[in-house]
Amino acid sequence: MIPAGSGNGMIKSLLEPVGLPCSATSATISIIRGSTRSLDVATISQGTTKFFSVLMLAWGLVADIDIESEKFRWMGSARFDVYGLQRIICLRQYNGRILFVPAPGFESYGQPAICNVDKESYVGDKALGYQGPDTKLEDLDWREMKGPFVSVWLHNVPWGAENTLAAPDAKFSDGFLDLIVMKDCPKLALMSLMTKLNDGTHVQSPYVSYLKVKAFVLEPGARIDDQDKEGIIDSDGEVLARGKRSYKCDQKALMSYNKLQISVDQGLATLYSPE
């Protein structure tokens, strides 16, 4: 991994723990040294369509900022701050539901639920190539949260960008994803939360639910202020789905703005690492 994008969350997560700057020089030296570490891979499924994610998935505020701020790409990473302020002032909330299998110690979050999983996403004997973990999702103990939501954010590693410690407790290969959920949050409190993203203390806010999950289902809905407008689902900086009348909704996306499932394969990938 070499820092060459607007966010550079993955390489920041690798270099920060050992006190190295997030630079191409530090990354290159780490590659030359040849040390490696394992990394969880999340399989996002919708029917037979799959997307393999190593960084994050977002819906709501974070996804809107990430994707819609592309019009300000010339600003570099500052585009997230500038457009983030605009999105908070004109705050959107989305109807919907999330379901999840909590990690041990997080069973108190949400309410018990029955999850009707998409069995088409299971690994078949005749499938070619890696198809994701062969996990029987219907056998797991599911819980749910219902909207409206300000933001739903799943993270695989601690840093989402060079100045955003999105999931301070995230581990590279613990077999879980860190889930950050914001529901009802006043705009002033939300602005304060955004200033705490650089040190990870936003997760201590009473307006934030922060937990670890083994599997996850997103059922996205429309904006509460306009049922004819839907949102964007974003993974690793790429648009997975565009809802009705969302930003650039005329462009084709990999998936539809509908229910999708996520499961985790522990330590599947390998990264060059400074330690």
C-alpha positions as CSV (number, residue, x, y, z in Angstrom):
1,M,0.0,0.0,0.0
2,I,1.3,3.5,-1.0
3,P,-0.6,6.7,0.0
4,A,-1.8,8.0,-3.3
5,G,-5.5,8.9,-2.7
6,S,-7.6,11.5,-0.9
7,G,-8.1,9.4,2.3
8,N,-5.3,6.8,2.6
9,G,-7.0,5.1,5.6
10,M,-5.4,1.7,5.1
11,I,-1.8,2.8,4.9
12,K,-2.4,5.3,7.8
13,S,-3.7,2.3,9.9
14,L,-0.5,0.4,9.1
15,L,2.0,3.2,9.8
16,E,0.5,5.1,12.7
17,P,0.9,2.4,15.4
18,V,4.7,2.4,14.9
19,G,5.0,6.2,14.8
20,L,5.8,6.5,11.1
21,P,4.5,9.3,8.9
22,C,1.9,8.5,6.3
23,S,4.2,9.1,3.4
24,A,5.2,7.2,0.2
25,T,8.8,6.9,1.7
26,S,7.6,5.2,4.8
27,A,5.3,2.9,2.9
28,T,8.1,2.0,0.4
29,I,10.6,1.2,3.1
30,S,8.0,-1.0,4.8
31,I,7.5,-3.0,1.6
32,I,11.2,-3.4,1.1
33,R,11.6,-4.8,4.6
34,G,9.1,-7.5,3.7
35,S,7.2,-7.9,7.0
36,T,3.6,-8.9,6.5
37,R,0.3,-9.1,8.5
38,S,-3.1,-10.6,7.9
39,L,-6.2,-8.6,7.1
40,D,-9.9,-9.5,7.3
41,V,-11.9,-9.3,4.1
42,A,-15.6,-8.5,4.1
43,T,-17.8,-10.0,1.4
44,I,-20.7,-7.8,0.5
45,S,-23.5,-9.7,-1.3
46,Q,-26.7,-8.9,-3.1
47,G,-28.0,-12.0,-4.8
48,T,-25.2,-13.4,-6.9
49,T,-23.4,-10.1,-7.0
50,K,-20.4,-9.7,-4.7
51,F,-17.9,-7.0,-3.7
52,F,-14.9,-7.7,-1.5
53,S,-14.1,-4.9,0.9
54,V,-11.0,-4.3,3.0
55,L,-11.6,-0.8,4.4
56,M,-15.2,0.3,5.1
57,L,-18.8,0.5,4.1
58,A,-20.9,3.6,4.6
59,W,-24.5,4.7,4.2
60,G,-25.9,8.1,5.2
61,L,-23.8,11.1,6.2
62,V,-20.4,9.5,5.7
63,A,-21.3,8.0,2.3
64,D,-22.8,11.3,1.2
65,I,-19.7,13.2,2.2
66,D,-17.3,10.7,0.7
67,I,-19.0,10.4,-2.7
68,E,-20.6,13.8,-3.2
69,S,-17.4,15.7,-2.3
70,E,-15.8,14.3,-5.4
71,K,-16.7,17.6,-7.1
72,F,-14.1,19.2,-4.8
73,R,-11.4,16.6,-5.4
74,W,-9.0,19.4,-6.4
75,M,-8.9,20.3,-2.7
76,G,-7.3,17.1,-1.7
77,S,-8.4,15.6,1.7
78,A,-9.8,19.1,2.7
79,R,-12.8,18.3,0.5
80,F,-14.2,16.0,3.3
81,D,-14.1,18.8,5.9
82,V,-15.6,21.5,3.6
83,Y,-18.4,19.3,2.2
84,G,-18.9,17.7,5.6
85,L,-19.8,21.1,7.1
86,Q,-22.3,21.7,4.3
87,R,-23.9,18.3,4.8
88,I,-24.3,18.9,8.6
89,I,-25.9,22.2,8.0
90,C,-28.4,20.6,5.6
91,L,-28.6,17.4,7.5
92,R,-30.3,14.3,6.0
93,Q,-31.8,11.4,7.8
94,Y,-32.7,8.1,6.2
95,N,-35.3,5.5,7.0
96,G,-34.2,1.9,7.1
97,R,-33.1,-1.0,9.2
98,I,-29.8,-2.7,10.1
99,L,-29.4,-6.2,11.4
100,F,-26.2,-7.6,12.9
101,V,-24.6,-10.5,14.7
102,P,-22.7,-8.9,17.6
103,A,-19.3,-9.9,18.8
104,P,-19.0,-11.4,22.3
105,G,-19.5,-8.6,24.8
106,F,-21.8,-6.5,22.5
107,E,-25.0,-8.5,22.8
108,S,-26.9,-5.7,24.6
109,Y,-27.0,-3.5,21.4
110,G,-30.2,-3.5,19.4
111,Q,-33.2,-5.8,19.7
112,P,-33.5,-9.5,19.0
113,A,-34.5,-10.1,15.4
114,I,-35.1,-12.8,12.8
115,C,-33.0,-12.3,9.7
116,N,-34.2,-13.7,6.4
117,V,-30.8,-14.1,4.6
118,D,-30.3,-14.3,0.9
119,K,-29.4,-18.0,0.3
120,E,-28.3,-17.2,-3.2
121,S,-25.2,-15.6,-1.8
122,Y,-23.9,-18.9,-0.3
123,V,-20.8,-20.5,-1.7
124,G,-21.6,-23.1,-4.2
125,D,-19.6,-26.2,-5.1
126,K,-19.4,-25.2,-8.8
127,A,-18.5,-21.6,-8.2
128,L,-15.1,-20.5,-9.7
129,G,-12.7,-18.4,-7.7
130,Y,-13.2,-17.1,-4.1
131,Q,-16.9,-16.5,-3.4
132,G,-16.7,-15.4,0.3
133,P,-16.9,-17.2,3.6
134,D,-19.2,-20.2,3.8
135,T,-21.1,-19.0,6.8
136,K,-24.7,-20.2,7.5
137,L,-26.0,-16.7,8.4
138,E,-29.5,-17.9,9.3
139,D,-28.1,-20.0,12.2
140,L,-26.6,-16.9,13.9
141,D,-28.1,-14.8,16.7
142,W,-29.3,-11.6,15.0
143,R,-30.2,-8.2,16.5
144,E,-31.6,-5.1,14.8
145,M,-31.8,-1.3,15.0
146,K,-34.4,0.7,13.1
147,G,-34.1,4.2,11.7
148,P,-34.2,7.0,11.0
149,F,-30.4,7.0,10.7
150,V,-28.0,9.9,10.3
151,S,-25.1,7.6,9.5
152,V,-24.2,3.9,9.4
153,W,-20.5,3.2,9.1
154,L,-18.7,-0.2,9.1
155,H,-14.9,-0.3,9.5
156,N,-12.3,-3.0,9.1
157,V,-9.3,-0.9,10.2
158,P,-8.9,2.0,12.6
159,W,-8.3,4.9,10.2
160,G,-10.8,6.0,7.5
161,A,-8.5,8.8,6.3
162,E,-5.2,10.4,7.4
163,N,-7.1,12.6,9.8
164,T,-10.0,10.3,10.7
165,L,-9.7,7.7,13.4
166,A,-13.1,6.3,12.6
167,A,-12.9,3.0,14.6
168,P,-10.3,3.3,17.3
169,D,-10.8,-0.3,18.5
170,A,-10.6,-1.9,15.1
171,K,-8.1,-4.7,14.5
172,F,-6.7,-6.0,11.2
173,S,-7.5,-9.6,11.7
174,D,-9.9,-10.1,14.6
175,G,-12.7,-11.5,12.4
176,F,-15.0,-8.6,13.2
177,L,-16.1,-5.3,11.7
178,D,-16.5,-2.2,13.8
179,L,-20.0,-0.6,13.5
180,I,-20.5,3.1,14.2
181,V,-24.1,4.2,14.2
182,M,-25.6,7.7,14.6
183,K,-29.3,8.2,14.8
184,D,-30.9,11.3,16.5
185,C,-28.1,13.9,16.8
186,P,-28.5,17.7,17.0
187,K,-26.5,19.6,14.4
188,L,-24.3,21.4,17.0
189,A,-23.5,18.1,18.7
190,L,-22.8,16.6,15.3
191,M,-20.4,19.4,14.4
192,S,-18.6,18.7,17.7
193,L,-18.4,15.0,16.9
194,M,-16.8,15.8,13.6
195,T,-14.0,17.6,15.3
196,K,-13.3,14.5,17.4
197,L,-12.8,12.2,14.5
198,N,-9.1,12.9,14.5
199,D,-8.5,11.2,17.8
200,G,-11.4,8.7,17.9
201,T,-13.2,10.2,20.9
202,H,-16.4,10.6,18.8
203,V,-17.3,7.0,19.7
204,Q,-17.7,8.0,23.4
205,S,-20.6,10.3,22.5
206,P,-24.1,9.3,23.8
207,Y,-25.3,9.9,20.2
208,V,-23.0,7.2,18.8
209,S,-23.4,3.4,19.1
210,Y,-20.1,1.7,18.7
211,L,-19.8,-2.1,18.6
212,K,-18.2,-5.0,16.8
213,V,-20.1,-7.4,14.5
214,K,-19.5,-10.7,12.8
215,A,-22.2,-10.3,10.1
216,F,-24.3,-7.4,9.0
217,V,-27.4,-6.7,6.8
218,L,-28.4,-3.3,5.5
219,E,-31.9,-2.5,4.5
220,P,-31.6,1.1,3.2
221,G,-34.6,3.4,2.9
222,A,-35.6,6.9,1.6
223,R,-34.8,10.2,3.2
224,I,-37.3,11.2,5.8
225,D,-37.8,14.7,4.4
226,D,-38.5,13.4,0.9
227,Q,-39.6,9.8,0.2
228,D,-38.8,10.3,-3.5
229,K,-35.1,10.7,-2.6
230,E,-32.8,7.9,-1.6
231,G,-29.1,7.7,-0.6
232,I,-25.8,6.2,-1.6
233,I,-24.0,3.1,-0.4
234,D,-20.3,3.4,-0.5
235,S,-17.5,0.8,0.1
236,D,-13.8,1.5,0.0
237,G,-14.5,4.9,-1.7
238,E,-16.5,3.3,-4.5
239,V,-20.2,3.6,-5.1
240,L,-22.0,0.3,-4.5
241,A,-25.5,1.6,-5.0
242,R,-27.3,4.8,-5.9
243,G,-30.8,5.3,-4.8
244,K,-33.5,7.4,-6.6
245,R,-32.6,11.0,-7.2
246,S,-29.3,10.6,-5.4
247,Y,-26.0,12.2,-6.6
248,K,-25.3,11.0,-10.2
249,C,-28.2,8.5,-9.9
250,D,-28.1,8.2,-13.7
251,Q,-24.8,6.4,-13.5
252,K,-24.8,2.6,-13.3
253,A,-23.7,1.0,-10.0
254,L,-22.7,-2.6,-9.1
255,M,-25.7,-3.2,-6.9
256,S,-29.2,-1.8,-6.5
257,Y,-30.2,0.4,-3.6
258,N,-31.7,-2.5,-1.6
259,K,-30.9,-5.1,1.0
260,L,-27.3,-6.3,1.1
261,Q,-25.4,-8.7,3.3
262,I,-21.9,-8.6,4.7
263,S,-19.9,-11.4,6.3
264,V,-16.2,-11.5,7.3
265,D,-13.4,-13.9,6.4
266,Q,-10.8,-13.6,9.1
267,G,-7.2,-12.9,8.0
268,L,-7.9,-13.8,4.3
269,A,-5.7,-11.0,2.8
270,T,-2.0,-10.2,3.4
271,L,-0.4,-6.8,3.6
272,Y,3.1,-5.5,3.7
273,S,3.5,-4.0,7.1
274,P,6.2,-2.1,9.1
275,E,5.9,-4.6,11.9
